[in-house]
């Protein structure tokens, strides 16, 4: 085991849209690499990557898997995250832990939203890529047209390194353009066969190699001089130019094949080793940048084992039986199992547990990890996903993962009161695994609210909640947190008088309420003159008003954007008290509110919707039907981004609606912007519904 730790390393994430065959490709890579005796199947639930019950049930990846194996004296750490748009946070986190990416595309599927978003993140991170065009065994597939599609969308130059070969109506193998050989392989044997080209294949193979040489030479001035002087490039020169061009993202090496048929996989596996950078090469050109946790001064590490220890956790798994496993990418230095390190994100010491190499659900213990390694660490106490673990004497803190925000929320109810604590504990554990989930208790609506990236995301969370923690919940749409305010000024008296023998209670005040600009909140003003109310009782009046603000006259929603002025009143030398003036203040405020034309306010969200150009009209029409106001429309990366203002009440099921309108190609992000008045024609219905819900809650 220790000898494998000294091999060169490649850290690679493999990403795709749902259904492109990413997990099948991982299975084929493990098979060709000699790690598994036969290829598993996604539909049969026998792959190494998909081992959680939810993945087996849904026949799709639901969590990031780590696959660690060796090929050609190189350790390959392959990270396989889910492809679903609802689970976009998983591949986003994985991209922070790798030095390169394999993008898997299924020919007939086009560029889906999730892949477009991931490509933007890949570009932002300047990560070298390989492109694998999967499913070339299917009918009506054109390798050239697929490459052209992705050239237009990605803005990169896909350069074919292998080309599919057909014979007898089926995929027969791929041509290795660089070596001008046919590579044949199949699903029942990991071995490959190399054959010379047949006569009718030689001419267009030579043309393909010539195009490859020209593209590589044009991207590198010394190679261009060699090409001009010699008329060709040697195999070594071509490989060297390919490697440099790939690592500097001048072009995108493309490989054709079929994961299920194990065609073209051997060539891709060789490319991982030959073309993609090692952690040291990547770190030399792109140092890992962070800040000093105390001074906030910039710090950087170049990925050397001789530098102080640093790295971060990009994935957390919590199992009620196995415990917590934290996937840790070591960026610099060397980490020893059971050592004490510094969590610079939380400013605490952390004792490392056992280290494991991971192959799906299998774990093998190792004693240490050096710069470039990825290990799973057992039972960290305080460390969460995104945290930096480093050497305390040389601290550095790397940026947070920058996960996407939840867009869909549901109120949840435990099946019984006895399970409320179990639900809360379980959801907090799940959020440690998946930071794109959010769980809150709404103090206004008194609801527990679970938010996620979509319906599938929420459903998965609840399945895991039941399996791991034995907690069941029911879902319903969350209540909209309405507010109340007023349109005009009004005055009212609040007089509280009570005599029960001995000292009584007496408080009397006159209040004026007036509207404030939207978003101003609440202002209290004292204009009492001549001692009509003693100064020491004025704060009690304010307290009474503040308590009354919690429930407005329309439907019991909080009151905002009002200025309340106490301007007159009276008191009794013996019977007046703070309590009596507090009650009087609340009484006066409620009376004044009822006479000041109260209105209902609703939260309005700012929504950025990304839509394909061909569905932009349908999206805008749907937004208008939801009382939306379009702010701007801009073209962004082959999509149209519509910025709109839409009431939250119209967005509770918007994720489903947008998927239907755009065929699953649209996405959106939203944030609260402001409160605005509910239209008069809707206000009566909302008030009636809110009052009915409050009455029902009280009766229960």
N, C-alpha and C positions, 0 to 999 in steps of 0.2 A: 504493500500500500504506500509506503513512504516513497518508493522510487517513482510512483506515478505523480507524486507531488512536485517532482523536479522537472517534469516534462514541460515543453512549451504549452501555452494555454490559449484557447480561443473562447471568449465569452460572447454568445450569440443569442439574440431573441428571435423567435420565429413568429411572424404576425400575419394575419389575414382577416378577411371577412368571414362570417359564418358560412360554412359549406364549401369553402375553397379547398379543403383537404389538408389543412395544416397538421392536425393530429395524426392523420394517416401518413403524412410525410415524415413526421418524427418517428413513427413506428418503423418505416422503411429505412431511415437512417440508422436506427439501432440494429435493425436486422443486417444491413450491409456491413455495419461496423462489428458484427459478431457478438453483440451484447445479448441478443435474444435468439432462441432457436427457430422461431417462426414469427410471422407478422400477425399481430392481433387485428381486430376489426372494431371500428367505432360502433357500427350497428349491433354487433354482438356483445359489446361492452367488455372487450378483452384487451384493450390497448394499455400500455404502460402509463401513459399520461393521464388518462381519464379513469381514476380509481375511486373517487368519492361517490357515494350512493346517488347524489343528485345528478352527477355527470352521467352515470349509468342509466338513470331513469329517463333523462331528457335526451340522451344520445348526442350530447354536445359538451364541450369543455365548460366547466363552471368555475374553475379556480386555476391559478398558475401552478404549473408543474416544473420541477427541475430535473433534468436528465443529464447525468454526468458519465462520460465514457471516454475511451481513448481510441485514436485512429492515427496511424502513421507517426507513432511516437509523440503524439500531441493530445493533451487533455482538452476535451471539448465540454464546456458547460452550456448546455442548450436549455433555454428558458422558453416554455410553451404556455403562454397565457391564453385565456378565452378570446374568441373573436367577436362575440355578441356586442352590439352597440351599448346595451344596458350594462355591460361589464367592462366598459372602456377604461376604467381606472386600473385594472389589472395589467394590460399591456403598457399603459402609460408609466406605471411603476417599474415594470420590467425593463423599459428602455433606459432607465437611469442606472441599471446594474450591468450593462453590457458595453462591448466595444464595437459591435457590428450587428446587422439585422439581415435576416432572410425574409423577403416579402413573398408570400405565396398567393398566387392568383388563380382562380378558376376561370377558364377562358370565356365562357358565355355570360358571366355575371356582371361584367363592367366594374366600375369603381364605386363601391358603396361608401356611405357616409363615414362609417367607422374606419375604413382604410384611408380615406382622404384625411381624416383627422390625425390618424397615426402617421401618415406621411408628412404632415405639417410638423409634427413633433420630432420625427426623424430628421427633417431638414434643420429644424431649430437646434437640435443636438449635434448636427453635422456628423451623423453616424454613417459609415460605409455600408453599402447594401449589396446583396445579391437578389436577383429576381428568379423565382421558380414558377414556370407556367405549368400548372398541374392539369390533369384530365385530358392529356393529348391523345388518349386512347378512345375518346368519345367521337362520335360522328360530327361532321360539319365544323371541325375546329381548324382555324387558320393561325398558325404561329406568328406569321408576319403581321396580320391584322391586329392580333392581340398586343404585340409589341408596339404597334403604332398607337393603339388606344392608350396604353400606359405612358408612351412618350408624350402624348398630348396632355394627359392629366398630371403626370409627375413633373414634367418639365426637365426630365433627365433623358439621357441618350441610352436606351437599352441596346446592348451590343451582344449579339447571339454568340454564345460559346458552344452550345450544342443545338442541333436541329433535328426534329423528329423525322424518322424514316418509316414509311408504311409499305407493307407487302401483304398481298392477299386480303386487302380490306382491313387489316389491323395494324396496330403500332408494332413495328419490328425492332426498334431500338432508336438510338440517337447517333448522329454524326458528331464526333469531337472535332470542331472546326480547327482548333490549333494544331492537332496532330493528324487531321484528315484520316480518321479511322472510324469505323462503325463500332459502337459499344452496345452489346446485347446482354440482356439480363432478364430475370423473370421472378415471379412471386414465390416460387418453390425452391429457389437456391440463391444464396447471397453472392455467389461467384459471378464474375462478369467474363464475357468473351470479347476480344478485340479482333476485328476483321478488316482486311483491306477493302477499299471502296470498289464497287463494281463499276464497269466502264461508263454506264449512263449517269453515274453519280459523281464522277471525278471532276467534270467540267464545272458544275455549279458549286461543288465543294471548294474548288480552287477559287472561284469568284467570292464565296463566303469568306474564305481565309484572307483573300486580298482586301476585302472591305474591313475585316478585323484589323489587319496590319495597318491600313491607312488611318483608321480611327485612333488606334493606339499611338501611332507615330505622330499624328497631328496634335496629340495632347502632351507631347514631350519633345522639347526642342532638340536635345542630343540624339534622341531616337529618330527624329525627323531628318537630321543630317545623315545618319547612318542609312536610312531608307532611301534618301535621294542619291547617295553615293553608291549604294549596293543594289538598289532595286528591290530589296527584301529585308526582313529581319530574321535573325536566328531564333531558334526556340527559346533560348535563354533571354535574349533581348526582348522578345515578345512577352514572355512571362514576367520579366522585370517591369516592363511598361504597363502591363495589365495590373500588376500588384500596386504600383504607384498610382495609376489612374483610378483604381477602385478605392484605395484608401483616402485619396483626395477628392473623391466623389465627382471626378470628371466624367465618368460614365457608369452605367449600371449593367454589370455582366448578367446575362439572361440565360437560363437553362430550361430546356423543355423536358417533359417526361410525364409519367403517371405514377403516383405514389402507391396506389393499390396494386398496380402491375409490376412495381419495382423496376421501372424503366427511367433512366436518367438520374437516378439517385446517387450512384457511385461517383458520377462526375461532379455533382453538387457537393458531396462529402469531401472530395479532393479539393474543391475550390475553397471550402471553409478553411482548410489548412494552408493552401497556397496563396490565396488572395487577401484574406481578411487579416487585420492587424492583431498582434499579441497585445496584452495589457501594457507592456513596456513601450511598444511602438506607439500605441494610442496615447499613453500618458506623456511621452516625450513631445508629441505634436499638439496635444490637447490636455494640458495639465488640469487636474481636478481642483476647482476653485471653491474656496469657502471663506469664512471669516473667523477671526479670533473671538471666542465667545465672551471675553471680557472687554477687549478694546474695540471690537468690530472692525479691526484693520484686516485688509485682504490677506488671505493665506492660500498657498497652493501646494499640491503634491503631484509629483511626476510619475507616480506608480512604481517606485523602486522599493525593493525589500530592505534597502539600507536606510530609508527614511523612517521617521517615527510612525508608529501604528496609526492608521485611520481607516475608516470605512463606514458604511451605513446599512441599516436594515431596510430592505425593499419589500419584504413580504413576511407576514406573521400567520401562522397556523395554530389554532387552539383546538385541541381534542380533549374531551373530558376524561379519556383514559390515558393517552400518551402525554398530555400536557401541552405546553407552549413550545413551538419551534419557530425560531427567527432566522430567515434567510439573510445572510450577511455577506456583502461584497467587500472584500479587503482591498482598499485602494492603495495603501502604502504600508510598509513595515511588515512585521510578522506577529501573529496572534497565537498564543498558547491556550489550549483548553484549560479551564478552571482558573485562568489568570484574572487579576483585578484590572479593570479598565475604567475610563471616564466617559460617561454619557454627557457630551457637551450640549446636547439639545435640552436636557432636563437638569443639568448641573448636579448630577449624582454619580457616585461610584457604582459600578455594576460588576458583579462577579460572573464571569463567563462559565457556562456549563460545558457539557460534552460537545465535541464537534462531530458532524456527520457529513459524509458525502451522500448524495441523494440520487436515486434512480426511481422516479415515481414515488411509490409508497415504501420502497426499500431504502434502508439506511445502513451505512457502514462507518464505523467509528474511525476518526483520524485524530492525531495528537496536536497538530498545529495547522495554521493556514498562513500563507504568505501573500504578498502583493499580487493581485490578479485572481486569487482564488475566490470561490464562492462556497460557503459552508452553511449548514443549518446548525444553529446553536440551541441547545436545550435549556428550557426553563429560566430565561432571563426574567428578572423580577420587575424592573421598572421600564424597560425599553419597549418602545412602540414602533410601528411602521414609520419609516422616514427619519428615525433618530440616528445621530452620528455617535459611533463608539470610537474612542481614540486614546492615545497615550496622555495621561494626565499632565505630564511635564511639558508636553508640546501640543496643547489643545487646538483643535480646529472644529468648526461647525459647518457642515455642508447645507446648502439650501434645502428646504422642505420639498416634498415630491411634487407639489402643485397639482393635486388631484381635481378632477371635474366635480362640479357642485351637483347635488341631487336636484331632480326636476319634478318628481312625482311623490306626493305625500298621501298617506292614509292614516286615519285615526284607528287605533287598535284597542281592543278590549280583551283582557284575560278572561278565559272561560269561567273562572271563579276568582273570588277575592283572595283566596289562599294562594293563587298562582301569580299575583301581581309582582311580588318580589322576584320570583323565579323568571318571569318575563323580562323584567328590568335588568337583572343580572345577565341573563342570556344575551340580550340585545347589546349590552355594553361589551360583552366578550366578542360578539360578531363584528362590532365596529372596530375592535382591535385588529381583527382579521382583514376587514374591508373598510377603509376610511371613507369610501364614497357613500356608505350608509350614514344616516343621521337619525338620532333618536332624541326627542325632546318631550318635555311635559309643558303644555301650553297653559300658563297660569290664568289666562282669560277664559278659555273654553273648557278648562279642566280636563283636557284630553291628553292621552299619550299618542304622540304622532311619530310615525316611522316614515322616513323619506329615503328615496333611492333614485337610481338612474332610469327606471322604467318598471313596467309591470313584471317582467321576467325577473328583474333584480329583486323586487320586493318578494315575489313568490319564492325565490331561492332562499332568501333570508329566513322566511317563515318555515320552510322545510328544514333548514339547518337548525332553527330554534327548537323545533319539535324533536328532531333526531338527537341533537347533542345535549339538550338541556331539559327535554321532556315538557316543554311549555307550549300550549296551544293558545292561539288568539283568533279573534274574528276581526275582519276589516270593514270599515265603512269610510265614506268620504269625510274629511275633516271639516269642522265648522269654520266658516269664514270669520275672522276677527273684525267685526264691524266696529265703528266708532259713531258717536253722536256729537252734534254741535248745534249751534243756533244761527238764525239768520238776522235777527233784530235784537234791539235792546229791550230790557224789561226790568221792572222793580217789583220786589215783593217783601213782605214782612214775615219774619219767623219769630213767633212768640211762644215760649215754653213756660207754662206756669203750673205748678203742682204744689198743693198744700196737704200734708198728711199728718199734721201735728208736729210741734217743735219747728225746727228749721224746715222751710219749704224749698222749692226750686223755682228760680225766676231768671229767665234770659230773654232779651228782646233785641232784635237787630233788623235793620233794613239793608237789603242788598240790591245792587244793580248788576245785571249780567249783560255783557256785550260781546259780539263776535270778534275774533282775532283772525289774522291772516292764516291760511292753511299751513299747518306744520309748526305753529307757534307754541302749541301746548297749553299751559295754564299759567295765568298771572293773577296774583291777589294784591289788592290795593286797599289801603286804609285812608279814608277821608273823614273820619269821625272828628268833630271839633267840639269844644266846650265840655268835654268830659261826659258826653251822653253815654258812652260805654267806657269804663275804666281801661287804661292801656293794658293792664295785665290780663284782661279778658279777650283782647283782640286775637291773640294766637289761638285761643280756643275756638273762636268763630272760624278761623282759617282751617283748623283741623276738621271741624264739622263739614265744611265745604269740600275739603279734599276727600273725606270718606264718601260723601254723596257723589263725587265725580265718578266713582267706580260703577255706578248703575244709572244710566240715563232714563228719561221718561218714556222713550219709544219702545225699546225692547230690552232694556237692562244692559246695554253696551256702555263701555267707558266713554266719558265726555271729554272732548279735547277742544283746543282752539277757542277758549273763552277767557275773558278777563272779568273777575268778580271783585266788586268794590263794596266795602261796608262803609255806609255814610251816615247812619243814624241808628238810634236805639234807645233803650232805657235799662236801668238796673235797679236792684233792691239792695239796700245796704246790708241786710242780714241774709236774704234768701238767694242772692245771686252767687253762682259758682262757675268754675271752668266747665263742668259737665253740662250745666244748664245752657250756657252760651254755645257750647259745641252742638247740642241738640237744636238750638234755635238757628244756628248757622246752616245746618243741614236742611231744616224745614224751609227756610227762606230760599235757599238755592233751588230746591226741588220745585217750589211754587214758581219762582222766576223762570226756570227752564221751560216749564209747560206753557208759559205765556210768550216766549221769545221765538216762536216758530221753529221748534227743533227739527233737524233733518238728520238723515242717516248718511254716514260716510263709509266707503268701501276701499280696501287696499287695491292700488293699481300697480301692476308689475311692469318693469321694463323687460321686454323679451327680444332676444336676438335669435331669429329663425334662419337656419341655413337650408335652402331649398334648391334642387336642381332647376335649371332655367325652364325646362319644359313643364314644370308644375307650379311656377311662380304665380300664375293667375289664379289657380285653384286655392293656393295657400292664402293669397291676399283676400280672396272672396270669403274664405272661412274666417279669417281674422276680422273682417268687417262685420260678419254675422255675430261675432263674439263681442261686439261693442268696442273693437280695437281701433286705435288711431295710429296710422302709419307715420313714422318719423323719418325714415330714410330707407333707401334700397341701394345696395352697393354690390358690385361683383367681387367675389373673393375665391380664388383658386377653383375656377370652373363651377362655382356655385353662386347663388344670389343670397346675400344676407339682408334680411328685412328686419329693421328695428322698429318695434311697435310698443305702444302702451295699451295694456289690456287689463280689465278688472280681474282680480284673482278668482272671483266666483265663476268666471268663464273658462278657467284654465285647469280645473280640478281633474279633468279627464283628457287634457290636451295631447298628452303623449300618444295615446291611442289614436286620436283623430288625425294627428300629423302623419303618423305611420300610414294611415289609410289614404290620405290625400297624396302623399309622395311615394307610395309604394315602398315604404321602409327606408327611403333614401334621405329623408329630412331629419334634422335634429334641432334642438333649441336649448338655450340657457336663459334663466330668468333671475331677476333680483327685485326686491321691493324698491319702489320709487317714491310713491306718495299716496296720500288718501284723497279721494275725490267724492263729491256728492253723488248719491245714488239717484238715478232718474226717477221722477215722481211716479211714473206708471209702474215701476218695479218696487218702490219703497213699501207700499201697503202690503204686498204679498210677502215680502221679506219680514216685515214686522209681525205679521200674523203667524208666519212659520216660526220665528224666533220665540214668540210668546208661547206658542204651543209646546215647543221643545222645553222651555223653562218650566212650564206647568207640569209636563210629564216628568221632568227630572225631580221636581219638588215632591210629586205624588209618590215617586219611588223611594 
